[in-house]
Amino acid sequence: YWFRSVYIDSLYGLKWQVFVLIDSDSRIGPMLEKSAQAAANIRHTNIMLFGILAGVVVAAVLSAVGIAMLLSLPMERLAKGMEQLVMLELMDLHVFATAGRPSVVSEVRGCQQSFGALERGLNAFSKYVPRDVVKMMISGVMSRNSSMGWRIVTVMFADIVGFTSMCESIQSEILVDLMAEYFQEMCDEIASTGGVLDKFIGDCIMALWNVPTRVQGHQASAC
């Protein structure tokens, strides 16, 4: 037997409950059974379609996130690398910008390669031109103040007393370390007072003040 109850609201506020009882051996029984099976199949199909749709949405979101990371992270590193490049902080800059591996995106990989070539070029250029001057050239200060004129400049030559005898009395490795530390300390001090390193002449350092930019009290700064 097939059994079903249905509640019906009448127009006069009365509630009726109708009971339906059908013999399963009758002609209507198989029809009802097929209808119930069809409804179950429809529900199962809807659940499957919902699951497939949810999987497609999740896969699309994950793919979008992955593509965004492939593009944004290398570009972010390149942007930070360019900021360091402007300040001529060139040590391990190419490795920093590429994070040790080229991007799988050809356009981003091309930017990384161009960045590496630019970094190598500036690094080589800064070995022959004072870094402060290179910074001014990159920032555009020298192009804005490129006109020629007269200016009082303070020039300093600083060398080490007894350098020749010192070279003869210590090992070359120790001498290299000492000179590297000496040059670094002197260059930092020159830059902190507004001076510009011109060149190294053996153990001698040549530095300039009040050029290419003006420095107030440059005579005292060189002392």
Secondary structure by P-SEA (a helix, b strand, c coil): cbbbbbbbbccccbbbbbbbbbccccaaaaaaaaaaaaaaaaaaaaaaaaaaaaaaaaaaaaaaaaaaaaccaaaaaaaaaaaaaaaccccaaaaaaacccccccaaaaaaaaaaaaaaaaaaaaaaaccaaaaaaaaacccccccbbbbbbbbbbbbbbcaaaaaaacccaaaaaaaaaaaaaaaaaaaaaabbbbccccccbbbbbccccccccccccccc
